[in-house]
Amino acid sequence: MSSARLELPTAAMIRAARGLLGINQARLAMLVGITAKTISMIENTGDGEMVDGRRRNIVRRIRQRLEDEFDIEFVFPDERKGFGVLIRKGG
């Protein structure tokens, strides 16, 4: 993973990553070792609601799998740019 301080991707970023990869919720769930219902819940939950530790751990696992397996890069906002999702070159 690229960041020492692991930020959590938003629900929209997770959906965008799946869209870039052309994978459905069931496939992502299988890769992460959770149910498609859990992926759906996370993608349809307001980001402010991802406060409990269990959900945050699941989102971290999703991020790690997408970054490690598919070369997805989650871009987090700072003073110069907004947030986004991209596939790393060579991925």
C-alpha positions in Angstrom: 0.0 0.0 0.0 1.2 3.5 -0.8 0.2 5.5 2.3 1.6 5.2 5.7 -1.6 6.8 7.1 -4.2 4.6 5.5 -7.2 6.8 4.5 -10.5 5.2 3.9 -12.0 5.3 0.4 -15.5 6.7 0.2 -18.5 4.6 -1.0 -18.3 6.4 -4.3 -14.6 5.6 -4.7 -15.3 1.9 -4.1 -18.1 1.9 -6.7 -15.8 3.8 -9.1 -13.0 1.3 -8.7 -15.4 -1.6 -9.4 -16.6 0.3 -12.5 -13.0 0.9 -13.8 -12.3 -2.8 -13.3 -15.7 -4.0 -14.6 -16.3 -6.2 -11.6 -19.6 -6.6 -9.7 -20.2 -6.6 -6.0 -20.2 -10.4 -5.8 -16.8 -10.6 -7.4 -15.3 -8.0 -5.1 -16.9 -9.6 -2.1 -15.4 -13.0 -3.0 -11.9 -11.4 -3.4 -12.2 -9.7 0.0 -13.8 -12.7 1.8 -17.1 -11.1 2.7 -20.7 -11.2 1.3 -22.0 -9.2 -1.6 -24.6 -7.9 0.8 -21.8 -6.4 2.9 -20.3 -4.7 -0.2 -23.8 -3.3 -1.0 -24.3 -2.0 2.5 -20.9 -0.3 2.4 -21.5 1.2 -1.0 -24.9 2.5 0.0 -23.9 3.8 3.4 -23.2 7.5 4.0 -19.5 8.0 4.5 -20.1 9.6 7.8 -21.7 6.4 8.9 -18.5 4.4 8.5 -17.4 5.1 12.0 -17.7 1.7 13.7 -14.5 -0.3 13.7 -15.8 -3.3 11.9 -16.9 -1.3 8.9 -13.7 0.6 8.8 -11.7 -2.7 8.9 -13.8 -4.0 6.0 -13.2 -0.9 4.0 -9.5 -1.1 4.7 -9.5 -4.7 3.4 -11.4 -3.7 0.3 -8.8 -0.9 -0.3 -5.9 -3.2 0.2 -7.2 -5.9 -2.1 -8.0 -3.4 -4.9 -4.6 -1.8 -4.6 -2.6 -5.0 -4.4 -4.5 -7.2 -6.9 -5.7 -4.6 -9.4 -3.2 -1.7 -9.1 -6.0 0.7 -8.2 -4.9 3.9 -6.7 -7.3 5.9 -4.5 -6.5 9.7 -4.7 -7.5 11.6 -1.6 -8.2 15.4 -1.6 -5.7 17.9 -0.5 -5.4 21.7 -1.2 -4.5 21.1 -4.9 -6.8 18.3 -6.0 -10.0 16.4 -5.3 -10.6 12.7 -4.8 -10.6 10.0 -7.4 -9.7 6.5 -8.5 -7.3 5.4 -11.2 -5.5 2.4 -12.4 -1.8 2.7 -12.0 0.2 2.6 -15.3 1.3 -0.9 -16.0 -1.6 -2.3 -13.9 
